[in-house]
């Protein structure tokens, strides 16, 4: 079955939950992993590959030859860049580009306003319509961990450069496998 959804798959908990979300609803996804020079690229790629193998979905790997190194934390324009790369590389069967952003980060590119404005730009560029989806945009990080626990999402396969910060959200039974 051809993928309908392309999930921006970083190998973290949020994007892994996003893959599971679309699998649960019978919308076959594929993943896109992008190495844009982030410090954790190797670990993220291993996790994204493990997640894709677990769910038996295709994973597209892209690499940007960046001129300057990236640092941990805020990378201006990152989500715009990831979405633009997905638009350029999506298989013809894909009508949805999904991103695992959620409420409470404080980042402008993790907001409903960002999604609406980015969708408006996509609508100008893409005639057949491509929908930008963020199924967790109104969820907190704790909500995502709860979803993962309830659905038995394999968070032990994930990697996050924010792993220690995120451990505060993990339910006790998840902490053993997600932090260590």
PyMOL commands that place a pseudoatom at each C-alpha (Angstrom):
pseudoatom trace, name=CA, resn=UNK, resi=1, chain=A, elem=C, hetatm=0, pos=[0.000, 0.000, 0.000]
pseudoatom trace, name=CA, resn=UNK, resi=2, chain=A, elem=C, hetatm=0, pos=[1.358, 3.409, -0.957]
pseudoatom trace, name=CA, resn=UNK, resi=3, chain=A, elem=C, hetatm=0, pos=[1.930, 5.897, 1.868]
pseudoatom trace, name=CA, resn=UNK, resi=4, chain=A, elem=C, hetatm=0, pos=[-0.675, 8.646, 2.318]
pseudoatom trace, name=CA, resn=UNK, resi=5, chain=A, elem=C, hetatm=0, pos=[1.199, 10.497, 5.049]
pseudoatom trace, name=CA, resn=UNK, resi=6, chain=A, elem=C, hetatm=0, pos=[4.823, 11.589, 5.337]
pseudoatom trace, name=CA, resn=UNK, resi=7, chain=A, elem=C, hetatm=0, pos=[5.874, 11.946, 8.970]
pseudoatom trace, name=CA, resn=UNK, resi=8, chain=A, elem=C, hetatm=0, pos=[8.882, 14.109, 9.723]
pseudoatom trace, name=CA, resn=UNK, resi=9, chain=A, elem=C, hetatm=0, pos=[10.642, 11.382, 11.705]
pseudoatom trace, name=CA, resn=UNK, resi=10, chain=A, elem=C, hetatm=0, pos=[13.445, 12.628, 13.932]
pseudoatom trace, name=CA, resn=UNK, resi=11, chain=A, elem=C, hetatm=0, pos=[13.605, 9.445, 15.976]
pseudoatom trace, name=CA, resn=UNK, resi=12, chain=A, elem=C, hetatm=0, pos=[12.222, 11.239, 19.037]
pseudoatom trace, name=CA, resn=UNK, resi=13, chain=A, elem=C, hetatm=0, pos=[9.167, 10.455, 21.123]
pseudoatom trace, name=CA, resn=UNK, resi=14, chain=A, elem=C, hetatm=0, pos=[6.903, 13.021, 19.414]
pseudoatom trace, name=CA, resn=UNK, resi=15, chain=A, elem=C, hetatm=0, pos=[7.568, 11.897, 15.855]
pseudoatom trace, name=CA, resn=UNK, resi=16, chain=A, elem=C, hetatm=0, pos=[7.420, 8.230, 16.860]
pseudoatom trace, name=CA, resn=UNK, resi=17, chain=A, elem=C, hetatm=0, pos=[4.011, 8.852, 18.464]
pseudoatom trace, name=CA, resn=UNK, resi=18, chain=A, elem=C, hetatm=0, pos=[2.997, 10.573, 15.220]
pseudoatom trace, name=CA, resn=UNK, resi=19, chain=A, elem=C, hetatm=0, pos=[3.878, 7.450, 13.200]
pseudoatom trace, name=CA, resn=UNK, resi=20, chain=A, elem=C, hetatm=0, pos=[1.853, 5.347, 15.627]
pseudoatom trace, name=CA, resn=UNK, resi=21, chain=A, elem=C, hetatm=0, pos=[-1.071, 7.784, 15.428]
pseudoatom trace, name=CA, resn=UNK, resi=22, chain=A, elem=C, hetatm=0, pos=[-1.380, 7.401, 11.657]
pseudoatom trace, name=CA, resn=UNK, resi=23, chain=A, elem=C, hetatm=0, pos=[-0.850, 3.635, 11.818]
pseudoatom trace, name=CA, resn=UNK, resi=24, chain=A, elem=C, hetatm=0, pos=[-3.677, 3.403, 14.373]
pseudoatom trace, name=CA, resn=UNK, resi=25, chain=A, elem=C, hetatm=0, pos=[-6.046, 5.156, 11.964]
pseudoatom trace, name=CA, resn=UNK, resi=26, chain=A, elem=C, hetatm=0, pos=[-5.075, 3.042, 8.984]
pseudoatom trace, name=CA, resn=UNK, resi=27, chain=A, elem=C, hetatm=0, pos=[-3.311, 5.877, 7.138]
pseudoatom trace, name=CA, resn=UNK, resi=28, chain=A, elem=C, hetatm=0, pos=[-0.072, 4.275, 5.972]
pseudoatom trace, name=CA, resn=UNK, resi=29, chain=A, elem=C, hetatm=0, pos=[2.831, 6.644, 6.607]
pseudoatom trace, name=CA, resn=UNK, resi=30, chain=A, elem=C, hetatm=0, pos=[6.352, 6.883, 5.381]
pseudoatom trace, name=CA, resn=UNK, resi=31, chain=A, elem=C, hetatm=0, pos=[9.051, 8.713, 7.288]
pseudoatom trace, name=CA, resn=UNK, resi=32, chain=A, elem=C, hetatm=0, pos=[11.465, 11.459, 6.343]
pseudoatom trace, name=CA, resn=UNK, resi=33, chain=A, elem=C, hetatm=0, pos=[14.679, 11.808, 8.320]
pseudoatom trace, name=CA, resn=UNK, resi=34, chain=A, elem=C, hetatm=0, pos=[16.751, 14.880, 7.595]
pseudoatom trace, name=CA, resn=UNK, resi=35, chain=A, elem=C, hetatm=0, pos=[20.343, 15.334, 8.701]
pseudoatom trace, name=CA, resn=UNK, resi=36, chain=A, elem=C, hetatm=0, pos=[20.776, 19.111, 8.602]
pseudoatom trace, name=CA, resn=UNK, resi=37, chain=A, elem=C, hetatm=0, pos=[23.997, 19.179, 10.623]
pseudoatom trace, name=CA, resn=UNK, resi=38, chain=A, elem=C, hetatm=0, pos=[22.384, 18.848, 14.055]
pseudoatom trace, name=CA, resn=UNK, resi=39, chain=A, elem=C, hetatm=0, pos=[24.808, 17.630, 16.758]
pseudoatom trace, name=CA, resn=UNK, resi=40, chain=A, elem=C, hetatm=0, pos=[22.751, 14.487, 17.477]
pseudoatom trace, name=CA, resn=UNK, resi=41, chain=A, elem=C, hetatm=0, pos=[22.235, 13.508, 13.827]
pseudoatom trace, name=CA, resn=UNK, resi=42, chain=A, elem=C, hetatm=0, pos=[23.855, 10.063, 14.117]
pseudoatom trace, name=CA, resn=UNK, resi=43, chain=A, elem=C, hetatm=0, pos=[21.843, 9.071, 17.192]
pseudoatom trace, name=CA, resn=UNK, resi=44, chain=A, elem=C, hetatm=0, pos=[18.634, 10.505, 15.725]
pseudoatom trace, name=CA, resn=UNK, resi=45, chain=A, elem=C, hetatm=0, pos=[19.156, 8.628, 12.459]
pseudoatom trace, name=CA, resn=UNK, resi=46, chain=A, elem=C, hetatm=0, pos=[19.695, 5.326, 14.290]
pseudoatom trace, name=CA, resn=UNK, resi=47, chain=A, elem=C, hetatm=0, pos=[16.479, 5.885, 16.250]
pseudoatom trace, name=CA, resn=UNK, resi=48, chain=A, elem=C, hetatm=0, pos=[14.466, 6.980, 13.207]
pseudoatom trace, name=CA, resn=UNK, resi=49, chain=A, elem=C, hetatm=0, pos=[15.663, 3.875, 11.361]
pseudoatom trace, name=CA, resn=UNK, resi=50, chain=A, elem=C, hetatm=0, pos=[14.760, 1.621, 14.317]
pseudoatom trace, name=CA, resn=UNK, resi=51, chain=A, elem=C, hetatm=0, pos=[11.294, 3.207, 14.561]
pseudoatom trace, name=CA, resn=UNK, resi=52, chain=A, elem=C, hetatm=0, pos=[10.698, 2.816, 10.815]
pseudoatom trace, name=CA, resn=UNK, resi=53, chain=A, elem=C, hetatm=0, pos=[11.771, -0.833, 11.011]
pseudoatom trace, name=CA, resn=UNK, resi=54, chain=A, elem=C, hetatm=0, pos=[9.513, -1.441, 14.022]
pseudoatom trace, name=CA, resn=UNK, resi=55, chain=A, elem=C, hetatm=0, pos=[6.467, -0.077, 12.181]
pseudoatom trace, name=CA, resn=UNK, resi=56, chain=A, elem=C, hetatm=0, pos=[7.610, -1.534, 8.826]
pseudoatom trace, name=CA, resn=UNK, resi=57, chain=A, elem=C, hetatm=0, pos=[7.362, 1.825, 7.041]
pseudoatom trace, name=CA, resn=UNK, resi=58, chain=A, elem=C, hetatm=0, pos=[9.655, 3.257, 4.364]
pseudoatom trace, name=CA, resn=UNK, resi=59, chain=A, elem=C, hetatm=0, pos=[12.122, 5.887, 5.563]
pseudoatom trace, name=CA, resn=UNK, resi=60, chain=A, elem=C, hetatm=0, pos=[13.653, 8.490, 3.285]
pseudoatom trace, name=CA, resn=UNK, resi=61, chain=A, elem=C, hetatm=0, pos=[17.039, 9.828, 4.426]
pseudoatom trace, name=CA, resn=UNK, resi=62, chain=A, elem=C, hetatm=0, pos=[18.180, 13.281, 3.316]
pseudoatom trace, name=CA, resn=UNK, resi=63, chain=A, elem=C, hetatm=0, pos=[21.347, 15.173, 4.180]
pseudoatom trace, name=CA, resn=UNK, resi=64, chain=A, elem=C, hetatm=0, pos=[21.981, 18.890, 3.916]
pseudoatom trace, name=CA, resn=UNK, resi=65, chain=A, elem=C, hetatm=0, pos=[25.589, 19.925, 3.462]
pseudoatom trace, name=CA, resn=UNK, resi=66, chain=A, elem=C, hetatm=0, pos=[25.443, 22.843, 5.885]
pseudoatom trace, name=CA, resn=UNK, resi=67, chain=A, elem=C, hetatm=0, pos=[27.973, 25.665, 5.793]
pseudoatom trace, name=CA, resn=UNK, resi=68, chain=A, elem=C, hetatm=0, pos=[27.977, 26.206, 9.519]
pseudoatom trace, name=CA, resn=UNK, resi=69, chain=A, elem=C, hetatm=0, pos=[27.555, 23.838, 12.450]
pseudoatom trace, name=CA, resn=UNK, resi=70, chain=A, elem=C, hetatm=0, pos=[24.274, 23.731, 14.365]
pseudoatom trace, name=CA, resn=UNK, resi=71, chain=A, elem=C, hetatm=0, pos=[24.115, 23.942, 18.129]
pseudoatom trace, name=CA, resn=UNK, resi=72, chain=A, elem=C, hetatm=0, pos=[21.676, 22.299, 20.529]
pseudoatom trace, name=CA, resn=UNK, resi=73, chain=A, elem=C, hetatm=0, pos=[18.511, 24.274, 21.280]
pseudoatom trace, name=CA, resn=UNK, resi=74, chain=A, elem=C, hetatm=0, pos=[16.619, 26.663, 19.038]
pseudoatom trace, name=CA, resn=UNK, resi=75, chain=A, elem=C, hetatm=0, pos=[17.515, 26.460, 15.356]
pseudoatom trace, name=CA, resn=UNK, resi=76, chain=A, elem=C, hetatm=0, pos=[15.720, 29.332, 13.612]
pseudoatom trace, name=CA, resn=UNK, resi=77, chain=A, elem=C, hetatm=0, pos=[13.583, 28.189, 10.686]
pseudoatom trace, name=CA, resn=UNK, resi=78, chain=A, elem=C, hetatm=0, pos=[14.073, 24.483, 11.394]
pseudoatom trace, name=CA, resn=UNK, resi=79, chain=A, elem=C, hetatm=0, pos=[10.430, 23.399, 11.102]
pseudoatom trace, name=CA, resn=UNK, resi=80, chain=A, elem=C, hetatm=0, pos=[9.910, 25.536, 7.975]
pseudoatom trace, name=CA, resn=UNK, resi=81, chain=A, elem=C, hetatm=0, pos=[12.956, 23.895, 6.438]
pseudoatom trace, name=CA, resn=UNK, resi=82, chain=A, elem=C, hetatm=0, pos=[11.822, 20.383, 7.384]
pseudoatom trace, name=CA, resn=UNK, resi=83, chain=A, elem=C, hetatm=0, pos=[8.356, 20.974, 5.931]
pseudoatom trace, name=CA, resn=UNK, resi=84, chain=A, elem=C, hetatm=0, pos=[9.794, 22.449, 2.717]
pseudoatom trace, name=CA, resn=UNK, resi=85, chain=A, elem=C, hetatm=0, pos=[12.096, 19.427, 2.337]
pseudoatom trace, name=CA, resn=UNK, resi=86, chain=A, elem=C, hetatm=0, pos=[9.095, 17.121, 2.815]
pseudoatom trace, name=CA, resn=UNK, resi=87, chain=A, elem=C, hetatm=0, pos=[7.163, 19.005, 0.116]
pseudoatom trace, name=CA, resn=UNK, resi=88, chain=A, elem=C, hetatm=0, pos=[10.058, 18.566, -2.290]
pseudoatom trace, name=CA, resn=UNK, resi=89, chain=A, elem=C, hetatm=0, pos=[10.707, 14.887, -1.530]
pseudoatom trace, name=CA, resn=UNK, resi=90, chain=A, elem=C, hetatm=0, pos=[7.266, 13.439, -0.815]
pseudoatom trace, name=CA, resn=UNK, resi=91, chain=A, elem=C, hetatm=0, pos=[6.156, 10.462, -2.882]
pseudoatom trace, name=CA, resn=UNK, resi=92, chain=A, elem=C, hetatm=0, pos=[3.244, 11.244, -5.256]
pseudoatom trace, name=CA, resn=UNK, resi=93, chain=A, elem=C, hetatm=0, pos=[0.836, 9.227, -3.085]
pseudoatom trace, name=CA, resn=UNK, resi=94, chain=A, elem=C, hetatm=0, pos=[1.427, 11.472, -0.054]
pseudoatom trace, name=CA, resn=UNK, resi=95, chain=A, elem=C, hetatm=0, pos=[-1.254, 14.085, 0.574]
pseudoatom trace, name=CA, resn=UNK, resi=96, chain=A, elem=C, hetatm=0, pos=[-0.417, 14.797, 4.239]
pseudoatom trace, name=CA, resn=UNK, resi=97, chain=A, elem=C, hetatm=0, pos=[2.835, 15.987, 5.772]
pseudoatom trace, name=CA, resn=UNK, resi=98, chain=A, elem=C, hetatm=0, pos=[2.774, 15.374, 9.515]
pseudoatom trace, name=CA, resn=UNK, resi=99, chain=A, elem=C, hetatm=0, pos=[4.959, 16.883, 12.198]
pseudoatom trace, name=CA, resn=UNK, resi=100, chain=A, elem=C, hetatm=0, pos=[5.006, 15.905, 15.864]
pseudoatom trace, name=CA, resn=UNK, resi=101, chain=A, elem=C, hetatm=0, pos=[5.015, 19.394, 17.353]
pseudoatom trace, name=CA, resn=UNK, resi=102, chain=A, elem=C, hetatm=0, pos=[3.031, 19.946, 20.533]
pseudoatom trace, name=CA, resn=UNK, resi=103, chain=A, elem=C, hetatm=0, pos=[1.738, 22.625, 22.878]
pseudoatom trace, name=CA, resn=UNK, resi=104, chain=A, elem=C, hetatm=0, pos=[3.877, 24.184, 25.568]
pseudoatom trace, name=CA, resn=UNK, resi=105, chain=A, elem=C, hetatm=0, pos=[7.289, 24.503, 23.928]
pseudoatom trace, name=CA, resn=UNK, resi=106, chain=A, elem=C, hetatm=0, pos=[7.290, 28.273, 23.658]
pseudoatom trace, name=CA, resn=UNK, resi=107, chain=A, elem=C, hetatm=0, pos=[8.753, 28.053, 20.131]
pseudoatom trace, name=CA, resn=UNK, resi=108, chain=A, elem=C, hetatm=0, pos=[6.909, 30.072, 17.484]
pseudoatom trace, name=CA, resn=UNK, resi=109, chain=A, elem=C, hetatm=0, pos=[7.280, 27.241, 14.963]
pseudoatom trace, name=CA, resn=UNK, resi=110, chain=A, elem=C, hetatm=0, pos=[5.421, 24.895, 17.319]
pseudoatom trace, name=CA, resn=UNK, resi=111, chain=A, elem=C, hetatm=0, pos=[2.196, 26.891, 17.353]
pseudoatom trace, name=CA, resn=UNK, resi=112, chain=A, elem=C, hetatm=0, pos=[-1.199, 26.786, 15.694]
pseudoatom trace, name=CA, resn=UNK, resi=113, chain=A, elem=C, hetatm=0, pos=[-0.441, 30.156, 14.106]
pseudoatom trace, name=CA, resn=UNK, resi=114, chain=A, elem=C, hetatm=0, pos=[2.703, 28.728, 12.508]
pseudoatom trace, name=CA, resn=UNK, resi=115, chain=A, elem=C, hetatm=0, pos=[0.729, 25.773, 11.150]
pseudoatom trace, name=CA, resn=UNK, resi=116, chain=A, elem=C, hetatm=0, pos=[-2.009, 27.999, 9.696]
pseudoatom trace, name=CA, resn=UNK, resi=117, chain=A, elem=C, hetatm=0, pos=[0.481, 30.338, 8.020]
pseudoatom trace, name=CA, resn=UNK, resi=118, chain=A, elem=C, hetatm=0, pos=[2.599, 27.498, 6.699]
pseudoatom trace, name=CA, resn=UNK, resi=119, chain=A, elem=C, hetatm=0, pos=[-0.511, 25.781, 5.330]
pseudoatom trace, name=CA, resn=UNK, resi=120, chain=A, elem=C, hetatm=0, pos=[-1.468, 29.037, 3.569]
pseudoatom trace, name=CA, resn=UNK, resi=121, chain=A, elem=C, hetatm=0, pos=[1.975, 29.100, 1.938]
pseudoatom trace, name=CA, resn=UNK, resi=122, chain=A, elem=C, hetatm=0, pos=[1.695, 25.444, 0.914]
pseudoatom trace, name=CA, resn=UNK, resi=123, chain=A, elem=C, hetatm=0, pos=[-1.701, 26.198, -0.628]
pseudoatom trace, name=CA, resn=UNK, resi=124, chain=A, elem=C, hetatm=0, pos=[-0.057, 28.829, -2.842]
pseudoatom trace, name=CA, resn=UNK, resi=125, chain=A, elem=C, hetatm=0, pos=[2.667, 26.425, -3.972]
pseudoatom trace, name=CA, resn=UNK, resi=126, chain=A, elem=C, hetatm=0, pos=[1.045, 23.025, -4.250]
pseudoatom trace, name=CA, resn=UNK, resi=127, chain=A, elem=C, hetatm=0, pos=[-1.846, 22.421, -6.561]
pseudoatom trace, name=CA, resn=UNK, resi=128, chain=A, elem=C, hetatm=0, pos=[-3.000, 19.224, -5.706]
pseudoatom trace, name=CA, resn=UNK, resi=129, chain=A, elem=C, hetatm=0, pos=[-3.563, 20.158, -2.131]
pseudoatom trace, name=CA, resn=UNK, resi=130, chain=A, elem=C, hetatm=0, pos=[-1.118, 18.920, 0.465]
pseudoatom trace, name=CA, resn=UNK, resi=131, chain=A, elem=C, hetatm=0, pos=[-2.325, 19.127, 4.040]
pseudoatom trace, name=CA, resn=UNK, resi=132, chain=A, elem=C, hetatm=0, pos=[0.051, 19.972, 6.887]
pseudoatom trace, name=CA, resn=UNK, resi=133, chain=A, elem=C, hetatm=0, pos=[-0.938, 18.031, 10.015]
pseudoatom trace, name=CA, resn=UNK, resi=134, chain=A, elem=C, hetatm=0, pos=[0.177, 18.261, 13.623]
pseudoatom trace, name=CA, resn=UNK, resi=135, chain=A, elem=C, hetatm=0, pos=[-2.078, 15.861, 15.522]
pseudoatom trace, name=CA, resn=UNK, resi=136, chain=A, elem=C, hetatm=0, pos=[-0.553, 16.799, 18.888]
pseudoatom trace, name=CA, resn=UNK, resi=137, chain=A, elem=C, hetatm=0, pos=[-0.603, 20.599, 18.558]
pseudoatom trace, name=CA, resn=UNK, resi=138, chain=A, elem=C, hetatm=0, pos=[-3.022, 20.963, 21.491]
pseudoatom trace, name=CA, resn=UNK, resi=139, chain=A, elem=C, hetatm=0, pos=[-1.352, 18.230, 23.572]
pseudoatom trace, name=CA, resn=UNK, resi=140, chain=A, elem=C, hetatm=0, pos=[1.343, 18.737, 26.191]
pseudoatom trace, name=CA, resn=UNK, resi=141, chain=A, elem=C, hetatm=0, pos=[4.478, 16.613, 26.350]
pseudoatom trace, name=CA, resn=UNK, resi=142, chain=A, elem=C, hetatm=0, pos=[2.867, 14.721, 29.245]
pseudoatom trace, name=CA, resn=UNK, resi=143, chain=A, elem=C, hetatm=0, pos=[-0.154, 13.978, 27.017]
pseudoatom trace, name=CA, resn=UNK, resi=144, chain=A, elem=C, hetatm=0, pos=[2.167, 12.490, 24.390]
pseudoatom trace, name=CA, resn=UNK, resi=145, chain=A, elem=C, hetatm=0, pos=[3.860, 10.267, 26.975]
pseudoatom trace, name=CA, resn=UNK, resi=146, chain=A, elem=C, hetatm=0, pos=[0.437, 9.143, 28.201]
pseudoatom trace, name=CA, resn=UNK, resi=147, chain=A, elem=C, hetatm=0, pos=[-0.554, 8.306, 24.609]
pseudoatom trace, name=CA, resn=UNK, resi=148, chain=A, elem=C, hetatm=0, pos=[2.695, 6.367, 24.182]
pseudoatom trace, name=CA, resn=UNK, resi=149, chain=A, elem=C, hetatm=0, pos=[2.087, 4.438, 27.383]
pseudoatom trace, name=CA, resn=UNK, resi=150, chain=A, elem=C, hetatm=0, pos=[-1.497, 3.596, 26.478]
pseudoatom trace, name=CA, resn=UNK, resi=151, chain=A, elem=C, hetatm=0, pos=[-0.595, 2.557, 22.926]
pseudoatom trace, name=CA, resn=UNK, resi=152, chain=A, elem=C, hetatm=0, pos=[2.644, 0.802, 23.907]
pseudoatom trace, name=CA, resn=UNK, resi=153, chain=A, elem=C, hetatm=0, pos=[4.653, 2.994, 21.553]
pseudoatom trace, name=CA, resn=UNK, resi=154, chain=A, elem=C, hetatm=0, pos=[8.274, 1.717, 21.614]
pseudoatom trace, name=CA, resn=UNK, resi=155, chain=A, elem=C, hetatm=0, pos=[9.862, 4.796, 23.179]
pseudoatom trace, name=CA, resn=UNK, resi=156, chain=A, elem=C, hetatm=0, pos=[12.893, 2.705, 24.093]
pseudoatom trace, name=CA, resn=UNK, resi=157, chain=A, elem=C, hetatm=0, pos=[13.827, 3.004, 20.397]
pseudoatom trace, name=CA, resn=UNK, resi=158, chain=A, elem=C, hetatm=0, pos=[13.716, 6.807, 20.480]
pseudoatom trace, name=CA, resn=UNK, resi=159, chain=A, elem=C, hetatm=0, pos=[16.433, 9.372, 21.050]
pseudoatom trace, name=CA, resn=UNK, resi=160, chain=A, elem=C, hetatm=0, pos=[16.163, 12.949, 22.165]
pseudoatom trace, name=CA, resn=UNK, resi=161, chain=A, elem=C, hetatm=0, pos=[18.822, 15.530, 22.895]
pseudoatom trace, name=CA, resn=UNK, resi=162, chain=A, elem=C, hetatm=0, pos=[16.289, 16.702, 25.512]
pseudoatom trace, name=CA, resn=UNK, resi=163, chain=A, elem=C, hetatm=0, pos=[15.977, 13.218, 27.009]
pseudoatom trace, name=CA, resn=UNK, resi=164, chain=A, elem=C, hetatm=0, pos=[16.799, 14.164, 30.593]
pseudoatom trace, name=CA, resn=UNK, resi=165, chain=A, elem=C, hetatm=0, pos=[14.434, 17.141, 30.496]
pseudoatom trace, name=CA, resn=UNK, resi=166, chain=A, elem=C, hetatm=0, pos=[11.673, 14.952, 29.078]
pseudoatom trace, name=CA, resn=UNK, resi=167, chain=A, elem=C, hetatm=0, pos=[12.094, 12.231, 31.700]
pseudoatom trace, name=CA, resn=UNK, resi=168, chain=A, elem=C, hetatm=0, pos=[10.035, 14.340, 34.086]
pseudoatom trace, name=CA, resn=UNK, resi=169, chain=A, elem=C, hetatm=0, pos=[6.991, 13.617, 31.902]
pseudoatom trace, name=CA, resn=UNK, resi=170, chain=A, elem=C, hetatm=0, pos=[7.460, 9.890, 31.632]
pseudoatom trace, name=CA, resn=UNK, resi=171, chain=A, elem=C, hetatm=0, pos=[5.162, 7.691, 33.616]
pseudoatom trace, name=CA, resn=UNK, resi=172, chain=A, elem=C, hetatm=0, pos=[7.026, 5.545, 36.185]
pseudoatom trace, name=CA, resn=UNK, resi=173, chain=A, elem=C, hetatm=0, pos=[6.789, 2.415, 34.038]
pseudoatom trace, name=CA, resn=UNK, resi=174, chain=A, elem=C, hetatm=0, pos=[8.203, 4.335, 31.063]
pseudoatom trace, name=CA, resn=UNK, resi=175, chain=A, elem=C, hetatm=0, pos=[11.163, 5.891, 32.874]
pseudoatom trace, name=CA, resn=UNK, resi=176, chain=A, elem=C, hetatm=0, pos=[12.937, 2.564, 33.078]
pseudoatom trace, name=CA, resn=UNK, resi=177, chain=A, elem=C, hetatm=0, pos=[13.027, 2.228, 29.287]
pseudoatom trace, name=CA, resn=UNK, resi=178, chain=A, elem=C, hetatm=0, pos=[13.202, 5.824, 28.142]
pseudoatom trace, name=CA, resn=UNK, resi=179, chain=A, elem=C, hetatm=0, pos=[16.021, 7.146, 30.299]
pseudoatom trace, name=CA, resn=UNK, resi=180, chain=A, elem=C, hetatm=0, pos=[19.096, 5.329, 31.256]
for i in range(1, 180): cmd.bond("trace and resi %d" % i, "trace and resi %d" % (i + 1))
show_as sticks, trace
zoom trace
